């Protein structure tokens, strides 16, 4: 299991379009991946789950992965968030 904390800093948070990019990236990995905010943990590959957390700008979240590519998965998602979902 691999975990990292990151801060969501883009203007709209993890909502709608950024959440879609996030889920698409998470689905590239074999590992199970979760997003944790305030003791709530949801599947990072589920759009409804991620949106249900209501993650806004300035929210610290934990990304947790467990599986064969767990470290790469978490680091890739942290990079996506750090770069404010720019392509």
Secondary structure, DSSP 8 states (H G I E B T S, - for coil): -EEEEEEE-STT-S-HHHHHHHHHHHTTSSSEEEEEETTEEEETT-HHHHHHT---TTEEEEEEEESTTHHHHHHHHHHHHHTTT--
